[in-house]
Amino acid sequence: MAITAALVKELRDSTGAGMMDAKKALTETDGDMEAAVDWLRTKGLAKAAKKSGRTAAEGLVAVAVDGGRGVAVEVNSETDFVAKNAEFQGMVSAISKAALGVSDVEALKNVDLGGKTVEETITDKIATIGENMALRRMASVEGDAVVSYIHNPAADDMGKIAVLVALKGSDNGIGKQIAMHVAAANPASLGEADLDPALVEREKHVLTEQARESGKPEQVIEKMIEGRMKKFLSEVTLLGQAFVVNPDVTVAEAAADAGVEVLAFVRLELGEGIEKKEEDFAAEVAKAAQG
């Protein structure tokens, strides 16, 4: 039987399966719609698709380092309970190591993990564990030395906050201290040149309006803005921040004193930027009581 686009669409709509999975199911069952649904359910693909609408904002961030390259990945689940599951942790660890060989998250999804792609492996876990999951993002750094740090680890090399710091020069312990600083201070960028221009412009606009509210002469206002912008840049850039280990020096100065230069950093915090759906249980019960 010919597998038409209309048939594929009908199966996708009824099961929520992906286009290629729906087409394969119909091909395997010679276009029999019911058999195709059962085929998808057998493979766990229909079950996975039904869960794909749920918000996955928990999970783990993990790191892997090999020589002068380090990667960090975020794999989400629906609940923190699953993040403590050894099976889920094993999958996240394998994904982070696989990420060492690719440059972006789309390429990572297609990396082979024991005969299945990363994306297929996640789909299988959705079916067996019973929660929506997603490989959300990855980031990498490179340098003469790369140091990693996990804040409040759930297991080896994974937890809620993951940090990577790339150094030029040989690390003598300063890398771990800088990585811990990054976890605590959450800098917006490495230096002034790396800052989002829109962020700088927005801050300058706010500071300008604040200075003008003082009613002071324009020359004084310009000096005020200059000083406040300098303070702002020192607070949001890693190299300009006061080092948490020794606040008398900046991170850049501490690195120089240790004979290294900070080339790049990555900080991934679990779930940042994901809007979690807040459930109002009392309203839900009241609605149910009203019929």
N, C-alpha and C positions, 0 to 999 in steps of 0.2 A: 504493500500500500504506500502511496506517495505521502511523504511527511510534509504537509503544507505549513506555511507561516501561521495560518489561522489556528491549526491544531496545536502548534507549539505555544501560541499565545494563550489558548484556552487552558492548556495544562499548567502554564506558568501562573495564570490568574487563580486557578483552583488550588494550587499547592504552594505557590510562592517560591518555587524552585528557580534556579538561574536558567537563562535561555539555553545554554549549551547542555546543561543537565536534562532539561525538558526534552530537547531534541534527541539526545542520546536515549532517554527512556522510551520515547516513541519509536525510535529505530529498533531498539532491542525487543520491543513488543509488537512490531509490525503495525503500529498505529492504533492499537487497542488502548483507549483512554483509561479504562479502569485498571488494566494490567500495568499501564505506564505509571499510574498513581501508586500502585502497590510496589512497583520496581523502585520508585523514588523513596518510598517509605522503608523498603528493605535496605536501601543504601544509606538511610538516615538523612537524605537530602531534603525531603519534604518536612520532616520534623525540625531540621535545622532552620529552614526558611521561615517556619511559623514563629520561631523565636527571634527572628532578625529585627523585629520592630522594637524589642525591648531595649531600654537604655543600658549599655554596658559601660559603667563608669568606675567599676572596681577593677581588680586584677593586680598586675605587677609590672614594674619597670625593671629591666635587667641589663647587665653590662657584660661584655667580653673583650679581652685585650690580647692581642698577639703582636709582640714586638713593638713597633712604632705605630700601630693602628689600634684604635679602640672604637667600639660601637655600643650604642644604647638603644634598647627597643622598649616599646610599651605594648603589652597585650592585655586587653580588657576583658572582664567578665562582669556578670550582673551583681554578684555578691562577694563580700570579703571572705565568706566561707570557702568558696571555690578557690580563691587565691591561696588558701592554706592547704589545698589538696595537693598531695605529692605528685599525682598524675599531671595536674595542670602545671605545677612547678617544673616538672621534667620537660614538658613541651616548651615552656618559655625558655628554659636553659638551652635547649636544642636550637630554638629559633635565634637566640642571641648569638650563638656560635656560628650559625649559618650566615648571619648578617655580616660577618667579617669578610666574606667574599663578594659582597655586592655594594652598590652605591646608593640605592634608594629602596623605599618600602615596596614599590611595585615589583621591582626585580626580586626582592626577598620573597614575595608571595609565591613566586614560581620556582624557588630553589627546592631541590629534591631532599626530602627527609626520609630516608629508608624506603624509597619506592613510591612515595607520595609527595606532592608539592606541599609547601608550608600551608597554603590556602586550603588544600584538601585535608591536611592533618587537623587544622582548626575546625573544619566542618565536621569531621569525624568526632572530635571531642565535644562539639555542641550536642551531637546526637547521643553520645554515651554519658556525658556528665549532666546534660539537661538544662544548660543555660546558654544564652547568647554570648558569644565571644568575638573579639575582633583584634586583628593586628592593626594598631592605629598608626604608629609612626616609628621611625628610626632616625638616628643621627650618628655622625662619626667624626673623629678627629685623628690627626696624624702628627707625629713629631719624632724627635730623637728618643723621647721617653713619653709614655702615656700612663697616667695614674687614674685609677678608678676609686670611687667611694660610694657606698650604699648607706643611706641613713635609715636606721631601724630595720635591719635586714630581716626578711621573712625566711630566707634560706641563703645559701652561698650566692653572692653576686646578684641578688634581687631583693626588692623591697618597694617602698613607697616613693623614695627620691633617689635617683641615680645621677652621679656626676662623673664626668671624664675631664681630665686636664692634660693637654699636650704641651710638652716642654721642648725648648731648644737647649741642648746641653744634657749633662748627666744628672739624673735626680739623686738627691742625697737626703730625701725625707721631706723636702719642702713641698713636693707635689701633693702628698696626702694632706698636708696642712691647708694648701690652697684649695684642694677639692672640698674639704670640710667647710672652708670659708664660703665657697660657692653655694654649698647646700644651705648654709645659714642665711647668707646675705642676698641670695637670688639676684645677682646683677643682671641688668638688661642687655649688656653687651660687653665685649672685651675692652674696647677703648672708644674714644669719642668718634673716631672715623667709622666705627661699625654700628653706631646708633641709628635707629630709624629716624630719618629727617623729619617725618611728620610728628614724631614724639618730641623732638627738639623744638620744632616750631610751635607746637601747642604749649609747651612749657614756657617758652620765651614770651608768647602772647599773654599767658596768665600772669607771669612775673611783671611784664610791662604794665598791664592794667593795675596790678597791685601797687606798683611804684608810683603810678600817676595819681592814684587815690591819695597819696601823701601830700599832693599839692606843692611839692618842691620844684625848684627850677629844673629845666630840661637837662642841663649839664650834670646835675646831681642825680637825676633819674637814670641817665645813661650809665653812670658809675654804679648805681644801685643794681641795675639789671645785669651789668657785667659781673659784679661780685656774686649775685644770686645764681646766675647761670654757671659760674665756675663751681659753686657749691653743689648745684644740682648734678653736674657732670661727674664730680668726685663721688657722689652718692650712688649713682646708677651704673657706672662703668667699673668692671672688675679691677683694672689696673689702677684706677684712681681711688678706690675705696680704702679706708683705713683697715689694715690687716687685723683680723679678729684675734690672732695670736699675740700681736704687738701693735696696738692701735696708734703708737707713735710713728709708725711708718706705713706707707701705702703698700698694696700688694705688689706693685711694680718694683718698689724699692726693696721689699723683702726678697723677691725673686732675684734681683740683681745682686744683693748681698750673698745669696746662696750660689751665685754663679750660673744662673739659668735665666731663660726668658720664657714667659708664658705666650704660647702661640695661639691657643684656642681652648675653648671649654664648651661642654655640653651639660645642661641640667634638665633632666626630665622628671617632672613630678606627676605622679599618677592622677589621671582624671582632670588635669588642669585644662580649662576651656570647655569641658563637657557640661552641658546643662542637665542637671539631674531633675527628673520629674519628682516633685514632692507629693506624696500621697496623703490626702486628708482623710484619715480613717474614720473619724467621727462623722464627717459629711457623707462618706460612702455608706455607713451603717444607717444614717438617717434617711438617705435616698432609698435604700433597700426596704426600710420599714414602711415607707410611703407607697411602696408597690411600684 
